[in-house]
Amino acid sequence: MPLLFKNGKLVINDIDQLVFSDDPDSCRCCPGACECTPGSDYELTGPKYLEDVSFSFSNVQDTYSEEINVDETVRWSDGIVDRFIVERSFEITGISALNGTHPFSLKNYLDLETDCVQPDPFPPCPLNANPDCVWTRKTPTAPITGIFRNRQYYKKDNIVQTDIDQTLFITGWAIGFPSQFKSGLGSKGQIWLSTCIRSGSYSGDGIAFLTIYFNYVWSSGQTSTDLVPAIRSVNRFFNDHTRVDCAETVYNPSPFNRFYRSFPPSVLPRFDFSSVICGNEPSYFAGSVQPVWCNDYTLPNTTYSIDGCTGSNSLITSQPPPVFGGGRGYDAIQTSDYTYSGYAFDSAWNYTLDPP
């Protein structure tokens, strides 16, 4: 477009920019300096600047609990009795402290610990602002506590091998992640429970060999391989288990390998003792958001809920002694049950664009 002259003079608008229209107020930026790429959402209206950003959690459930029970008795034909008992449960409270609004800060993307300063006054074209800025924040955390109960009894050939009945103490952190900075597949909000099981009290190191980490993650949304909301639990061996509704997975914590029980994935069937030292408050970056947009990014909101579930199993099996001797028969009774509480939360993004 040719330059515009009026009365033999080159037209300049009130902010000393060249005008490419017969109306000096219709152009606020030099061509190219404030334009979004062809095909972008804001190609015609110009780039948008993100003035502030935050995300919030609401309706976060405060308590989560699980319980499993297994009881097996084998009576051998020679009078010997074997017995196996596992009764485990935990309840964690304090998760609802994640409820609230969590603002982002404008940081230097080369050093996310350093504040980023934009020019003052802010230039009319967002693309002329400080290009090293990014909106970011660390994930909000909330301290959580709980009780872990562990009952184990194992008698073989009428001799007690294991007899444990203990109440352990849970400390740790609930960690909130907003849904991804995109919509559609992969968009999810998450809450992690990073916990440590202690012996003796909620404070101090306790007894090291009774210390174990496990994480629970509640996710809302979809991925390419997970098309329904799921709960994922991670034990200290980094074995990933995904709970979808109340789907059961076969576990076998019993020494009697011919008997099996089914539970939704959990740390409870696989709980063991390990030498792990409890950590400090975790620190993760929840994500980053670019301050200048040429596309209409949708910051998604998510609602997550999963129903509580219960289940039970009972199995009676018998085997007579071999006809020709040389072995034993048995009568075996096995019962098991589980109860997992439901869980729910909402997460949402909040932000202001300039111009709206």
ABEGO torsion letter per residue (X at the ends): XBBBBBGGBBBBBAAGBBBABABAAABABBBGAABBBBGBAAAAAEBBBBABBBBBBBGBBABBBBBBBBBBBBBBAAGBBBBBBBBBBBBBBGAAAABEBBBBBBBBAABAABBBBBBOBBBABAAABBAABBBBBBBBBBBBBBBBBBBBBBBBGGBBABBBBBBBBBBEBBBBBBBBBBBEBGBBBBBBBBBBBBBGBABEAEBAAABBBBBBBBBBEBBAABABBBBBBBBAAGBBBBBBEABBBBBBABABAABBBBBBBBAAAABBBBBBBBBBBBBBBAEBBBABBABBBBBBBBBBBBBBBBBBBBBBBBBBBBAAEGBBBBBBBBBBBBBBBBBBBBBBBBBBBOBX
